[in-house]
């Protein structure tokens, strides 16, 4: 992969080859509609797109309409359209208030804006939430999911109305999950536990995939591009990711996938909160190793993959195998990383303000670094 880990490292290098560039070379009309400024022209993600529309923080309904308009303009041409919905995301305030269906009896004061709660957590203070409050946060998040699901459904039904569904590959994937105090944290980016890493990846390709097939082994984001290229008949050799077997017959419990964050929150032995810190993980269908501050934690992954807990067996053989694979993966990423060109001072200032608006940058981050607030510890590994 290109090694791009976060926007404040600098924009994606022009030397990195994107999926849009590959598909454009093969005759596809390419377009992107993004509601997240982190995925935009300034971060280098417009490479290969004929059209790139940034609609930052616009609701899913607007993005679905824009997608229909873009496809409908020239539906007869082969096309690749990337739609980056920003729902679900904090603040958890879906326009239709669907959250009321999931927690109709809530009488507390918690809303979808959890900025103050996050501040307290990052300062090591108890936010004072009750079990009912946390349940309500889940309901808020579920309301956002339902709202976004409805709008994606509209787009899929429109493709059917346009008689495009039989020859259109649909790929739905989330970039991350969300934590609600399962391991003491809130939102995302601060840990590599399953509630943040185990995300949906749904494919529809009527000419190649039987409905209802489920891949049983662990997969990762790096597998998305080579798999979809294979489905449309384009070679994908030389990529980090693997073309996944979509027949449902392959099950490799020993397969290992990897993840990382450079914005991890760690509590040391003295109780001090350290951030941002790099945290790495190696995951199989049964086991998970987390490495931070030169320490290893071995966990067992839940049956459905959504959770993990510390394993009491202390299986040293498993831990050693996962650690060896993790070290090799990290070293491999260092050697292949496409280094971005740093932002200018004015670009950094614009970036800082935007990151503050969506809660990706806070005062504590600036104090920890003691330098430009958009700086983070350099991570020389491959991105997810």
Secondary structure, DSSP 4 states (H G I P E B T S, - for coil): ------GGG-SPPTTSPPHHHHHHHTT-EEEEEES-TTSSTTTTTTTT-SEEEE-TT--HHHHHHHHHHHHHHTTTS-EEEEEE---S-SS---TT-THHHH-TT--S---S--HHHHHHHHTT------HHHHHHHHHHHHHHHHHHHHHHHHHHHHHHHTT-GGG--EEEE-S---EESTTS-EESSS--SHHHH---EEEE-TTT--TT----S---THHHHHHHHHHTT---TT-SS-----SS----TT--EEEEEEEEEEE-TTS-EEEEEEEEEEE-SSEEEEEETTEEEEEEE-TTSS-EEE-SS--HHHHHHHHHHHHHHHHHHHHH--PPPPPPHHHHHHHHHHHHHTTS--HHHHHHHTS-TT------S---
